[in-house]
């Protein structure tokens, strides 16, 4: 695998945070595609229902498992 195929910057990241919001406990995924990132976040929320799982795009929080989802 060449160095050119190793990507370090992704549009979205999914992380598990500690209960006091002091920091990331576990990094789950880096993803460029929003639909894949959202599906990864949903899978993580289902896998760890009591954890705080956050999907971010840079500093912007896209989804936070502590917030109820509103379906329209």
C-alpha positions as CSV (number, residue, x, y, z in Angstrom):
1,X,0.0,0.0,0.0
2,X,1.5,3.3,-1.0
3,X,1.5,6.5,1.2
4,X,-0.9,8.1,-1.3
5,X,-3.6,5.6,-0.4
6,X,-3.5,6.4,3.3
7,X,-6.1,9.1,4.0
8,X,-6.0,11.0,7.2
9,X,-8.7,13.7,6.9
10,X,-12.3,12.6,6.7
11,X,-15.5,14.7,6.6
12,X,-17.3,12.9,9.5
13,X,-16.3,11.0,12.6
14,X,-18.2,8.9,15.1
15,X,-16.9,8.8,18.7
16,X,-18.0,7.4,22.1
17,X,-17.7,10.1,24.8
18,X,-17.4,9.6,28.5
19,X,-20.4,10.3,30.7
20,X,-19.1,13.7,31.9
21,X,-18.2,15.0,28.4
22,X,-14.5,15.2,29.3
23,X,-13.4,13.5,26.2
24,X,-13.5,10.7,23.8
25,X,-13.5,7.2,25.2
26,X,-13.3,5.4,21.9
27,X,-13.0,6.5,18.3
28,X,-15.5,4.4,16.2
29,X,-15.1,5.6,12.6
30,X,-13.9,8.2,10.1
31,X,-16.2,8.5,7.1
32,X,-16.4,10.9,4.1
33,X,-20.0,10.0,2.9
34,X,-22.8,11.4,5.1
35,X,-25.2,8.5,4.6
36,X,-22.5,6.0,5.5
37,X,-21.5,8.2,8.5
38,X,-25.1,8.4,9.7
39,X,-25.6,4.6,9.2
40,X,-22.4,4.0,11.2
41,X,-23.7,6.3,14.0
42,X,-27.1,4.5,14.1
43,X,-25.4,1.1,14.2
44,X,-23.1,2.3,17.1
45,X,-26.2,3.7,19.0
46,X,-27.9,0.3,18.6
47,X,-24.8,-1.6,19.6
48,X,-24.1,0.6,22.7
49,X,-27.5,2.1,23.7
50,X,-26.4,3.5,27.0
51,X,-23.2,5.2,25.6
52,X,-22.9,8.8,24.5
53,X,-22.2,8.5,20.8
54,X,-21.6,11.6,18.7
55,X,-21.4,12.1,14.9
56,X,-19.5,15.2,14.0
57,X,-18.5,17.1,10.9
58,X,-15.5,18.9,12.0
59,X,-16.5,20.8,15.2
60,X,-20.2,20.6,14.2
61,X,-22.3,18.0,16.0
62,X,-24.6,16.3,13.5
63,X,-26.1,13.7,15.8
64,X,-25.8,13.2,19.6
65,X,-27.3,10.0,21.1
66,X,-28.5,12.0,24.1
67,X,-30.8,14.1,22.0
68,X,-34.1,12.6,20.9
69,X,-34.4,12.1,17.2
70,X,-37.3,13.9,15.6
71,X,-38.8,12.1,12.6
72,X,-41.0,14.1,10.2
